[in-house]
Amino acid sequence: MNSPEAQFVNVRIEMRPSGHVAHVMVNNPKHRNRLGKAGKEVKFGIPSGMEACLLPGLIGWGKARELVFTGELMDAQEAHRCGFVDRLVTPGEIDEAVEKWVSSICAAGARAIRLQKALVQDWERMSIKDAVQRGIAAMGESRSTDEPVRLMQAFIDRKRSS
């Protein structure tokens, strides 16, 4: 689904044998639950030829090679360390952590989130030079409504009152 709005998917992945639980919140449902799948095919004589192509952009070439060549899984701590998982929390902290993250995103300007989401998607396929130019254009687009002025004024008013 390529919607301009923020989309949230909560995925709980139990990591064995350590018993740790990784909670993954992703903005795009097609990227969910990859932790235990990427590279496993090689153990059965089949190369990882589809979703594994996303790994280098997520975790770097070295870690991606390790996973697809060995077919091994990584635990929650390793997934967090290499950037595959954004946050690790205990099972009892999941709802609070998700609420905090979602609230923070929802507190931002709706138009700004749409523009930022499009930028992030563009960054995945653009050179740095093109991405910078697209970012400059997005800054201009953001000023086509009163959203930046309203949100900045609300921020200033909160600072003055505190």
Steps between C-alpha positions, in 0.01 A plus 500: 500500500651830396283746691627851575374472859702341778410134543581299807546127529599346830685172475611299801779258425603253765873436489605151603679354693560823692129561552535869414220661308570748227222742428518651157291793388540560130352762272455264209327164545705334224814521720360329809619176652816465290724419793448125497468455125784672322768262386347183641445359150873436451479220758267323258707557187307805381647852480320792664397688193204719590442682829862446605596768245363753754751398767809697389305825519372412844800340670799549269671271252715310750214395726278427199768268357535326834127430520450381141820292486456327836123484525537574870253709697597792719377563851319815609812672630687442175200612295491821703877552485513475120198724451247241386282566805454857619406433862520212743261493790380240744155351439356712781632821341374443146170685519656804671788512251267474200268765646792738552631447148160531332406806708822670400435438132134606528603823675695603191335679211293263286623661178859495626469127574365435150787698345756331726367155416530575128854630556606185686362288217687716248824475700491122461542531124682831450857613499597736783511791253146430376372439853630839616325671208178312575531608865530864398190464283311337791593792725336732246195274473457502877443875490200472267273479807500675837604182683864600567400845627224358724720230650796732553275758667355231729857397592596863578184551705572185705858615568383843609243357738741256666 
